[in-house]
Structures are given as C-alpha cells and as structure tokens.
Amino acid sequence: MMEDTCAVAEFRTCLLCGSSRHRSVFQEFGIDILRCRDCGHIFSSYAANPHHDEFWGEEVVQDEHFYWNRARARMHEDFFRRFLVGRAGRLLDVGCGLGYFLKAMAGFDTWEAYGYEVSPAAVRYARETLGHTNVRCGRPEEAEFPPGSIDIITMWDVMEHFLQPDPLLRRCHALLRVGGICFIYTPNVHLQFVRARVLRLLLGMRHGVAYLQARDHLHHYSTSSIRRLLERNGFSHVEYIHLHPVQSISGSKSGLLRWIKNAWFEAARAVSVVSGGFLNFDNLFVVARKDSRV
C-alpha cells in the first residue's frame, strides 16, 4: 500500500541549538530531512509520536526474529566481554524491544537485568514468549528505581526514535550510580546519509527500501552532536568504541552481504585507530559516564 505523502505533520526546530534556520538535504516520500544552518545537526521534519510506541504494532508475530536475535549475537558478545564479564551489578535496558538482549544476558548470574519498553505488544512478547519477568511497560522516565541504583544503562537502536531525548537522558543520569555508564548504539549520520543517497541513485525512491527512515528515525547523530547532547544532560568522558555489527543487512541472511559488512567494520575500526579516533566510519557505539563531580 502506498504511503500518503500529502498530509505530513512537520517538526522544524533543531534539537541541539533551538534554531529554526535549516535547509532540506534529502526528501523521503514527502518528508524533508533537514540540516540546521547554525549547528549542522540533521533531523527529520516529521512530527512523530514523542514516545514512539507504535513501532511493533498491535501484536508481534511469533517468528525467529532473526534480525533482532541471532544477527545481533556477535555484537552482544562483544559488549558482554567488555562490560559484564568478571563484574556484578544492575543493568537497565531502555527500549528493550522484544527482549532478546536481556535473553542473551541470562548466563550472567552476577547481574540483575531489567528492561523498559513503551510498546505493549513488545512487552507481551518479552514476557509471554521469552519469559522475562523483569520487563516493564512504560516510559523510562517513570522507571521505579531509586536514584543512583543502576550500574549500566543500555539503549540499543533507541536514541534516533526520540523526538525530545533530553528528559530521557536526564532520568538515565539520575538513575546511574557515580561511575556508572550509559551505553548507546545508534546509526552514524555520515554513513546513513551516504547510504541513502546511493540507494536513491541506484533504485530511485521505492517503498519498502530503508533510506533515512524519516518517519521512525527522527534525529541523525554524529560523534559531535551526540556528545553535545549527552554533556548537556550531565554526562562526561564520552567515548566511542567498536563492536561487531549486526550480522545482516536489512534482515538478509546472505553470507556475501555479511562478509561485506564485516570487511567494512574492520576497515572502519582500523581507520579509527590510526586516526586516534578522529575518523569514525562505524556505527556509533557511545559510552558516557556519570562523573562524581556532577
């Protein structure tokens, strides 16, 4: 079914600097992708639901959910080795979706793992299909934890969906203990923008192709823009790490596409190391800490 491209609600104020000066740098089925003329932040003009609870629809189908499960196993294992192995604490997965990341944590009995998700359908799946008892339905700002009680907060594919992420980040900062970390995985605008233009050049504009996902991805972050957002919400020591990517492209199980994606990852990681982190052509794996001085 073709999308209605005529009646599109618009949002045209820059998240980072508040400016209304911008220009359109891409258009996706009637929705402008805008670049702020004052600070350079790129964002969608689509005024979506600020809590984004429609992603999973009314009911989640029973399936293997390859993209959310097995395709992410290697990335999750990298994360576990870096942050969980040999340690203990409490982890909160914000926007936990169907709960596959929490399922992968099952072997870490020294960690308490909790999830918050705004989609009732996703929460039902996490509870009834995957058996999670620690998944709550609601906004993370409403999380029933005392301040300073969480060691790690994770947000996998979450930040790009929030129209106004500041309240979420302020709440995460309050929930973390001193020295705790907020981990964010989000697309890198510099990669996504080039990818979208190449897809448009090769395929034209086709429904079903993920260009910049203008109705879902409301903000497109760079290393500098997400650092600025985190620092204004109290975080410090923002750094970028590299974890293996999702072992799939658009849900495909193709071995060739997986090989290409991993080859790109290894090259991007090498460039980052050689440049001292100045050049980042990987997706954004962001680690921000709660400083004792804040």
FENKA-V785009 format. One record per run of one state. SS is the DSSP state (hx for helix, st for strand, lp for the rest). FROM is the first residue (numbers start at 1). LEN is the number of residues. Records with the same first field share a line. If there is no record, write none. Layout:
SS=FROM-LEN ; FROM-LEN
//
This chain:
lp=1-9 ; 11-11 ; 29-2 ; 37-5 ; 45-1 ; 47-23 ; 84-5 ; 95-5 ; 108-3 ; 118-2 ; 129-6 ; 138-2 ; 143-7 ; 157-2 ; 162-4 ; 187-2 ; 204-15 ; 221-2 ; 232-3 ; 242-13 ; 275-9 ; 291-4
st=10-1 ; 22-7 ; 31-6 ; 42-3 ; 46-1 ; 89-6 ; 111-7 ; 135-3 ; 150-7 ; 176-11 ; 219-2 ; 235-7 ; 284-7
hx=70-14 ; 100-8 ; 120-9 ; 140-3 ; 159-3 ; 166-10 ; 189-15 ; 223-9 ; 255-20
//
